[in-house]
Amino acid sequence: MLLIKNANVFNGHDNTLLEAVDIVINQNHIQTISQQPINDAGFEQVIDARGHTVMPGLIDAHVHITLSAAPHVLDTMTREEIAIRSAKIAEGMLMRGFTTVRDVAGNTIGLKTAIDSGYATGPRIFPSQAAISQTSGHSDYRQNRGQQRRNGHEDSPLMKTGAFAIADGRSEVLKAVREQLFMGASQIKIMAGGGASSTFDPLDTLQYTLDELKAAVEAASDYGTYVAAHIHTTPAMKRAAEAGIMSFEHATIMDDDIAQIIKEKGIFVIPSYFTSSLIAERKIPLGSESLYQKTERVGKAMLKSAELIKKYEIENLCFGTDCVGDLGVHATQSHELEAIEKVFDTITALRMATSNCAKLFNLSTYQHPYQEGKLGEISEGAYADLLIIEGNPLEGVACVTQADKQKVIMKDGVIYKNTLC
């Protein structure tokens, strides 16, 4: 067993710290949290956290671990190369303090299994497996019209890796959702509207009919889980809300009506403010001028939607970075916390990256891959996924995002970084 002594604690929820706390870690869980000193005799390891803050490990609800380059570049890589790059990206996430992530388009079940069994290093992964869309939708990453389908599929190399799937009509959607569940998806990801990085779907397109969206929700619900939807425009969001989709990825171009609907239905919103600023400034490489024009529009609109989130007091907000690119792009992951702090405030940023994500993930019910403890909080019975930070995160997230301030990184009771000893 391990004892952390003399720590201040941000528990993932409250806007005040619990002071002078001793924490007992038993294997991979938090066993005891005590404001009375605990005798350190008999412990295998003791960490004195005096003057430091224990907080939950960070959670990113919108990652793409397998997308380590622009789609047209990934088309040139073998599956083995993509897998090796993915493992490196996952390790980097953990070493930035992200102990759990939700991957929302990528064949990550093998990597998840390797991490969980100790053959690779990285965060816990909630896999969606292939993101599903209609033909000529945001999962249709064919790069040119020479890849026209005739009597079957003529997919791009990237699509063949299992990152994306095409399904048209109710029966195909049902089958595609069930296939992802068979492959180990803890939740389902669909594309409910146009995308910025795909070539042949204008941003304003409505993708999937209401019946097709309902089919996805029904198939997911039958397995106890939920659907997350890539979505930018208000008409697409209204259709998705009617279908019962509970997680809006981006939710970029809002109006008052859809903001009220999101609030009333308790739909989760996963914006990406730092990535939006990158794409608005053309700092993420894409394959064509038309793609840059689409991403600029998305980047600029995302910040405007924040005003409606504030106006209608939408609380189901989760941290999500949506980084797509090489190691340098993924290394910007922590900057999203600072961006959220600027858009909202410090406690909102911290909750979005901890307990709010855990609340969203609980919608997976028995598809939840980590059911033996709580995530996103410091409490008795929670998984021992935590950071020890030099400073008080409630006074500003800079101490959370700076590597030299992250003194200890622990996931599942295993210490991956410790500069306190």
C-alpha positions as CSV (number, residue, x, y, z in Angstrom):
1,M,0.0,0.0,0.0
2,L,1.0,3.6,-0.6
3,L,0.4,6.6,1.7
4,I,0.2,10.2,0.5
5,K,0.7,12.6,3.5
6,N,-0.1,16.2,4.2
7,A,-1.8,16.9,0.9
8,N,-4.4,19.5,-0.1
9,V,-7.1,18.0,-2.3
10,F,-9.2,19.2,-5.2
11,N,-11.8,16.4,-5.4
12,G,-13.0,17.1,-9.0
13,H,-16.2,18.8,-7.8
14,D,-15.9,21.4,-5.1
15,N,-14.5,24.9,-5.5
16,T,-12.5,24.7,-2.3
17,L,-9.6,22.5,-1.3
18,L,-9.7,19.9,1.4
19,E,-6.5,20.7,3.5
20,A,-4.0,18.6,5.3
21,V,-5.2,15.2,4.1
22,D,-3.7,11.8,4.2
23,I,-4.6,9.4,1.4
24,V,-4.2,5.6,1.4
25,I,-3.8,3.9,-2.0
26,N,-4.5,0.1,-1.9
27,Q,-3.5,-1.5,-5.2
28,N,-5.5,0.5,-7.8
29,H,-8.0,2.3,-5.6
30,I,-8.2,5.1,-3.1
31,Q,-9.0,3.3,0.1
32,T,-9.0,6.1,2.7
33,I,-9.1,9.9,2.8
34,S,-8.4,11.2,6.3
35,Q,-7.9,14.6,7.8
36,Q,-6.4,12.8,10.8
37,P,-2.7,11.8,10.4
38,I,-2.1,8.2,9.5
39,N,0.9,6.4,10.9
40,D,3.2,5.7,8.0
41,A,4.6,2.4,9.5
42,G,4.0,-0.6,7.3
43,F,3.4,1.3,4.0
44,E,5.5,0.2,1.1
45,Q,5.8,3.8,-0.1
46,V,5.2,7.2,1.5
47,I,4.9,10.4,-0.5
48,D,5.0,13.7,1.5
49,A,2.8,16.1,-0.5
50,R,3.1,19.0,1.9
51,G,2.4,22.3,0.0
52,H,1.0,20.4,-3.0
53,T,-2.4,19.5,-4.3
54,V,-3.8,16.1,-5.1
55,M,-6.3,16.2,-7.9
56,P,-7.9,13.7,-10.3
57,G,-6.1,12.7,-13.4
58,L,-7.2,14.7,-16.4
59,I,-9.7,13.3,-18.8
60,D,-10.0,14.2,-22.5
61,A,-13.4,13.2,-24.0
62,H,-12.6,13.8,-27.6
63,V,-9.3,12.4,-28.9
64,H,-8.1,10.7,-32.1
65,I,-5.2,8.6,-31.1
66,T,-4.8,6.9,-34.4
67,L,-5.0,10.1,-36.4
68,S,-1.3,11.2,-36.2
69,A,-1.3,13.1,-39.5
70,A,-3.7,14.7,-42.0
71,P,-6.0,12.1,-43.7
72,H,-4.3,12.4,-47.1
73,V,-1.0,11.6,-45.3
74,L,-2.4,8.7,-43.3
75,D,-3.5,7.3,-46.6
76,T,0.2,6.6,-47.4
77,M,1.0,4.7,-44.2
78,T,0.8,1.0,-43.4
79,R,-1.4,-0.1,-40.5
80,E,1.7,-1.0,-38.6
81,E,3.1,2.5,-38.9
82,I,-0.2,4.0,-37.7
83,A,-0.2,1.6,-34.8
84,I,3.3,2.5,-33.7
85,R,2.6,6.2,-34.0
86,S,-0.7,5.7,-32.0
87,A,1.2,4.0,-29.1
88,K,3.6,7.0,-29.0
89,I,0.7,9.4,-28.9
90,A,-1.1,7.5,-26.1
91,E,2.1,7.5,-24.0
92,G,2.4,11.2,-24.4
93,M,-1.1,11.8,-23.3
94,L,-0.5,9.9,-20.0
95,M,2.7,11.8,-19.4
96,R,0.8,15.1,-19.7
97,G,-1.4,13.9,-16.9
98,F,-4.3,12.5,-18.9
99,T,-5.2,9.3,-17.3
100,T,-8.4,8.6,-19.2
101,V,-9.5,9.5,-22.8
102,R,-12.5,8.8,-25.0
103,D,-11.4,8.1,-28.6
104,V,-14.2,9.1,-31.0
105,A,-12.9,7.8,-34.4
106,G,-10.2,5.2,-34.5
107,N,-9.5,1.5,-34.3
108,T,-8.2,1.7,-30.8
109,I,-9.4,-1.5,-29.1
110,G,-6.1,-3.3,-29.6
111,L,-4.2,-0.4,-28.1
112,K,-6.6,-0.2,-25.2
113,T,-6.2,-3.9,-24.5
114,A,-2.4,-3.6,-24.7
115,I,-2.4,-0.6,-22.3
116,D,-4.8,-2.3,-19.8
117,S,-2.7,-5.5,-19.8
118,G,0.6,-3.7,-19.4
119,Y,2.0,-4.2,-22.8
120,A,1.8,-0.5,-23.7
121,T,1.8,2.8,-21.7
122,G,-1.1,5.2,-22.0
123,P,-4.4,6.4,-20.5
124,R,-7.6,4.4,-20.0
125,I,-9.4,4.4,-23.4
126,F,-13.2,4.5,-24.0
127,P,-13.2,3.4,-27.6
128,S,-15.9,4.3,-30.2
129,Q,-14.1,2.3,-32.9
130,A,-15.2,3.5,-36.4
131,A,-17.0,6.7,-36.6
132,I,-20.1,6.0,-38.8
133,S,-21.5,8.3,-41.5
134,Q,-23.5,8.2,-44.7
135,T,-21.9,8.1,-48.1
136,S,-20.4,11.5,-48.8
137,G,-20.5,12.3,-45.1
138,H,-17.8,13.2,-42.7
139,S,-16.5,9.6,-42.4
140,D,-16.2,9.3,-46.2
141,Y,-12.5,10.2,-46.5
142,R,-12.0,9.2,-50.1
143,Q,-9.7,11.8,-51.5
144,N,-10.9,11.9,-55.0
145,R,-13.8,10.9,-57.3
146,G,-11.7,8.3,-58.9
147,Q,-12.6,6.2,-55.8
148,Q,-16.2,5.9,-56.9
149,R,-18.0,2.9,-55.5
150,R,-19.3,0.3,-58.0
151,N,-20.9,-2.9,-56.6
152,G,-19.1,-2.5,-53.3
153,H,-16.7,-0.4,-51.4
154,E,-13.7,1.5,-52.8
155,D,-12.6,3.1,-49.6
156,S,-9.5,5.1,-48.9
157,P,-6.6,3.4,-47.1
158,L,-7.4,5.3,-44.0
159,M,-11.0,4.1,-44.0
160,K,-9.8,0.5,-44.3
161,T,-7.9,0.8,-41.0
162,G,-11.2,0.8,-39.2
163,A,-11.2,4.5,-38.2
164,F,-14.3,5.3,-40.3
165,A,-17.3,3.3,-41.6
166,I,-20.0,4.1,-44.1
167,A,-23.7,3.0,-43.6
168,D,-26.7,4.2,-45.6
169,G,-30.3,3.5,-44.6
170,R,-31.8,2.2,-41.4
171,S,-30.7,-1.4,-41.8
172,E,-27.1,-0.5,-42.6
173,V,-26.9,1.9,-39.7
174,L,-28.1,-0.8,-37.3
175,K,-25.6,-3.2,-38.6
176,A,-22.7,-0.7,-38.5
177,V,-23.5,0.3,-34.9
178,R,-23.7,-3.4,-33.8
179,E,-20.4,-4.1,-35.5
180,Q,-18.7,-1.4,-33.5
181,L,-20.2,-2.8,-30.3
182,F,-18.9,-6.2,-31.3
183,M,-15.5,-4.7,-31.8
184,G,-15.6,-3.3,-28.2
185,A,-17.0,0.2,-28.5
186,S,-18.1,1.6,-25.2
187,Q,-20.2,4.3,-27.0
188,I,-21.0,5.0,-30.6
189,K,-19.8,7.9,-32.7
190,I,-21.7,9.1,-35.8
191,M,-21.4,12.0,-38.1
192,A,-24.6,14.0,-38.1
193,G,-23.5,16.9,-40.2
194,G,-20.7,18.3,-42.5
195,G,-17.1,18.3,-41.4
196,A,-14.2,20.7,-41.9
197,S,-11.5,18.1,-42.7
198,S,-13.3,15.9,-45.2
199,T,-13.4,16.8,-48.9
200,F,-16.8,16.0,-50.2
201,D,-19.3,17.1,-47.5
202,P,-20.0,20.8,-47.2
203,L,-20.3,22.1,-43.6
204,D,-24.0,22.9,-43.9
205,T,-25.1,19.5,-45.1
206,L,-27.6,17.6,-42.9
207,Q,-26.3,14.1,-42.7
208,Y,-28.4,11.1,-41.8
209,T,-32.2,11.3,-41.9
210,L,-34.1,11.4,-38.6
211,D,-34.9,7.7,-39.0
212,E,-31.3,6.8,-39.6
213,L,-30.3,8.8,-36.5
214,K,-33.0,7.1,-34.4
215,A,-31.7,3.7,-35.7
216,A,-28.3,4.5,-34.3
217,V,-29.7,5.5,-31.0
218,E,-31.9,2.5,-30.7
219,A,-29.1,0.1,-31.5
220,A,-26.8,1.8,-28.9
221,S,-29.5,2.0,-26.3
222,D,-30.2,-1.7,-26.7
223,Y,-26.7,-2.3,-25.5
224,G,-27.0,0.1,-22.6
225,T,-25.0,2.9,-24.2
226,Y,-25.3,6.2,-26.0
227,V,-24.5,8.0,-29.3
228,A,-22.0,10.9,-29.7
229,A,-22.5,13.0,-32.8
230,H,-20.0,15.1,-34.7
231,I,-22.1,18.1,-35.4
232,H,-21.7,21.8,-36.2
233,T,-24.9,23.5,-37.4
234,T,-28.1,24.3,-35.6
235,P,-30.4,22.3,-38.0
236,A,-28.3,19.2,-37.6
237,M,-28.3,19.6,-33.8
238,K,-32.1,20.0,-33.7
239,R,-32.5,16.7,-35.7
240,A,-29.9,14.9,-33.5
241,A,-31.6,16.1,-30.3
242,E,-35.0,14.8,-31.6
243,A,-33.4,11.4,-32.3
244,G,-32.1,11.1,-28.7
245,I,-28.4,11.7,-29.2
246,M,-26.8,12.7,-25.9
247,S,-23.3,13.9,-26.8
248,F,-22.7,16.8,-29.2
249,E,-19.1,17.0,-30.4
250,H,-18.3,20.6,-31.2
251,A,-21.9,22.1,-31.3
252,T,-20.3,25.0,-33.1
253,I,-23.0,27.1,-34.8
254,M,-25.7,27.5,-32.1
255,D,-28.7,29.6,-31.8
256,D,-30.9,30.3,-28.8
257,D,-33.4,27.6,-29.6
258,I,-30.9,24.8,-29.8
259,A,-29.1,26.1,-26.7
260,Q,-32.4,25.8,-24.7
261,I,-33.0,22.3,-26.1
262,I,-29.5,21.2,-25.1
263,K,-30.1,22.6,-21.6
264,E,-33.6,21.0,-21.2
265,K,-32.5,17.6,-22.5
266,G,-29.3,17.5,-20.5
267,I,-27.2,16.9,-23.7
268,F,-23.5,16.9,-23.2
269,V,-21.4,19.4,-25.2
270,I,-17.8,18.9,-26.0
271,P,-16.3,22.0,-27.5
272,S,-12.6,22.5,-28.5
273,Y,-11.6,26.1,-28.0
274,F,-7.8,25.8,-28.4
275,T,-8.0,23.5,-31.5
276,S,-10.6,25.9,-32.9
277,S,-8.1,28.7,-32.6
278,L,-5.4,26.6,-34.3
279,I,-7.6,25.7,-37.2
280,A,-8.9,29.3,-37.5
281,E,-5.2,30.4,-37.8
282,R,-4.4,27.6,-40.3
283,K,-1.9,26.0,-37.9
284,I,-3.1,22.4,-38.5
285,P,-2.0,21.1,-42.0
286,L,-4.8,20.1,-44.4
287,G,-4.9,18.9,-47.9
288,S,-6.6,21.8,-49.8
289,E,-7.7,25.5,-49.7
290,S,-11.3,24.5,-49.5
291,L,-10.6,22.6,-46.3
292,Y,-8.8,25.6,-44.8
293,Q,-11.8,27.7,-45.6
294,K,-14.2,25.3,-43.8
295,T,-11.9,25.0,-40.7
296,E,-11.6,28.8,-40.5
297,R,-15.4,29.1,-40.3
298,V,-15.6,26.5,-37.6
299,G,-12.8,28.0,-35.5
300,K,-14.4,31.4,-35.5
301,A,-17.9,30.2,-34.8
302,M,-16.9,28.0,-31.8
303,L,-16.0,30.9,-29.6
304,K,-19.3,32.6,-30.3
305,S,-21.3,29.6,-29.2
306,A,-19.7,29.9,-25.8
307,E,-21.8,33.0,-25.1
308,L,-25.0,30.9,-25.6
309,I,-23.6,28.2,-23.3
310,K,-23.1,30.9,-20.6
311,K,-26.5,32.5,-21.3
312,Y,-28.5,29.3,-20.8
313,E,-26.2,28.0,-18.1
314,I,-25.5,24.7,-19.9
315,E,-23.6,22.6,-17.3
316,N,-23.0,19.3,-19.1
317,L,-19.7,20.5,-20.6
318,C,-16.7,18.2,-21.1
319,F,-13.1,18.7,-22.0
320,G,-12.2,17.6,-25.5
321,T,-9.3,18.6,-27.7
322,D,-10.0,17.0,-31.1
323,C,-6.3,17.0,-32.0
324,V,-5.4,15.5,-35.3
325,G,-1.8,15.5,-36.5
326,D,1.7,14.6,-35.5
327,L,3.3,14.5,-32.0
328,G,3.6,18.3,-32.0
329,V,-0.1,18.8,-32.5
330,H,-1.0,16.3,-29.9
331,A,1.4,18.0,-27.5
332,T,-0.9,21.0,-27.4
333,Q,-3.5,19.0,-25.6
334,S,-3.0,20.7,-22.2
335,H,-3.5,24.2,-23.8
336,E,-7.2,23.4,-24.1
337,L,-7.5,23.7,-20.3
338,E,-6.1,27.2,-20.4
339,A,-8.4,28.1,-23.3
340,I,-11.4,27.0,-21.4
341,E,-10.3,29.0,-18.4
342,K,-10.2,32.1,-20.5
343,V,-13.6,31.4,-22.1
344,F,-15.3,30.5,-18.8
345,D,-13.5,30.3,-15.5
346,T,-11.0,28.1,-13.6
347,I,-13.5,25.8,-11.8
348,T,-15.4,25.2,-15.0
349,A,-12.2,24.2,-16.7
350,L,-11.2,21.8,-14.0
351,R,-14.6,20.2,-13.7
352,M,-14.8,19.8,-17.5
353,A,-11.5,17.9,-17.4
354,T,-12.4,15.6,-14.5
355,S,-15.9,14.9,-13.0
356,N,-18.0,16.2,-15.9
357,C,-16.3,13.7,-18.2
358,A,-16.8,10.9,-15.8
359,K,-20.5,11.8,-15.7
360,L,-20.7,11.6,-19.5
361,F,-18.9,8.2,-19.5
362,N,-21.4,6.8,-17.0
363,L,-24.0,6.9,-19.8
364,S,-22.2,3.8,-21.2
365,T,-23.7,1.8,-18.2
366,Y,-22.7,-1.8,-18.6
367,Q,-20.6,-1.0,-21.8
368,H,-18.4,1.1,-19.4
369,P,-15.0,-0.7,-19.5
370,Y,-13.9,0.5,-16.1
371,Q,-16.7,-0.4,-13.6
372,E,-14.7,-1.3,-10.5
373,G,-14.1,2.3,-9.3
374,K,-15.0,6.0,-9.9
375,L,-13.3,8.1,-12.4
376,G,-12.7,11.9,-12.4
377,E,-12.7,12.4,-8.7
378,I,-10.7,12.0,-5.5
379,S,-12.9,9.9,-3.2
380,E,-12.9,6.7,-1.3
381,G,-13.5,3.9,-3.8
382,A,-12.3,5.9,-6.8
383,Y,-9.6,4.6,-9.1
384,A,-6.1,5.7,-8.0
385,D,-5.8,8.0,-11.1
386,L,-4.4,11.2,-9.7
387,L,-1.9,14.0,-10.1
388,I,0.1,15.8,-7.4
389,I,0.5,19.4,-8.4
390,E,2.8,22.1,-7.1
391,G,0.4,24.9,-6.4
392,N,-3.4,25.4,-6.1
393,P,-5.3,24.6,-9.3
394,L,-8.3,26.6,-8.1
395,E,-6.1,29.7,-8.4
396,G,-5.4,29.0,-12.1
397,V,-4.9,26.0,-14.3
398,A,-1.3,26.9,-15.3
399,C,0.1,24.8,-12.5
400,V,-1.9,21.8,-13.9
401,T,-0.7,22.2,-17.5
402,Q,3.0,22.8,-16.8
403,A,5.1,19.7,-16.8
404,D,7.4,20.9,-14.1
405,K,4.5,21.5,-11.8
406,Q,3.1,18.0,-12.3
407,K,5.2,16.3,-9.6
408,V,3.4,12.9,-9.6
409,I,1.3,11.2,-12.3
410,M,-0.5,8.0,-11.1
411,K,-2.8,5.8,-13.1
412,D,-4.5,2.7,-11.7
413,G,-2.3,2.9,-8.7
414,V,0.9,2.8,-10.7
415,I,3.3,5.8,-10.6
416,Y,4.5,6.9,-14.0
417,K,6.2,10.1,-12.8
418,N,7.5,11.1,-9.4
419,T,9.7,14.1,-8.8
420,L,8.8,14.6,-5.1
421,C,11.1,11.9,-3.9
